[in-house]
Amino acid sequence: MAVILGYDDWQRLTGARPSFAEVLLSFPDAGDIPPDPAPARGLDP
């Protein structure tokens, strides 16, 4: 007997964890992140 599942369903049902590469690739592109409007801090303590 066989069952055909999509990859996302298989991961959900088996409790599979994403690989490190999958986690890194899931982050938004730098163009999707708005810049911080705060002025840069100096290096003096």
VEXDREN-2710 file (C-alpha; in Angstrom, 1 decimal):
% VEXDREN-2710
k/r/px/py/pz
1/MET/0.0/0.0/0.0
2/ALA/1.2/3.5/-0.7
3/VAL/0.1/7.0/0.2
4/ILE/1.1/10.0/-1.8
5/LEU/1.6/13.2/0.1
6/GLY/3.0/16.6/-0.7
7/TYR/6.3/17.5/0.9
8/ASP/4.8/20.0/3.3
9/ASP/2.3/17.5/4.5
10/TRP/5.0/14.8/5.0
11/GLN/7.1/17.2/7.1
12/ARG/4.1/18.2/9.2
13/LEU/3.1/14.6/9.8
14/THR/6.6/13.2/10.5
15/GLY/7.7/16.2/12.6
16/ALA/10.7/16.7/10.4
17/ARG/12.7/19.7/11.2
18/PRO/14.0/22.1/8.5
19/SER/17.7/21.9/7.7
20/PHE/20.0/24.9/8.5
21/ALA/20.1/25.8/4.8
22/GLU/16.2/25.8/4.7
23/VAL/16.1/28.1/7.7
24/LEU/18.6/30.5/6.1
25/LEU/16.8/30.5/2.8
26/SER/13.5/31.3/4.5
27/PHE/14.7/34.7/5.7
28/PRO/13.5/37.7/3.6
29/ASP/15.8/39.3/1.2
30/ALA/17.6/42.4/2.4
31/GLY/15.4/44.5/0.1
32/ASP/12.3/43.3/2.0
33/ILE/13.6/44.7/5.3
34/PRO/13.1/48.4/5.8
35/PRO/16.3/50.3/6.9
36/ASP/16.5/51.5/10.5
37/PRO/16.0/55.3/10.5
38/ALA/18.0/55.8/13.7
39/PRO/21.3/57.6/13.2
40/ALA/24.4/55.4/13.4
41/ARG/26.2/55.3/16.8
42/GLY/29.8/56.4/17.1
43/LEU/32.6/54.1/18.1
44/ASP/33.6/56.1/21.2
45/PRO/32.7/54.5/24.5
END
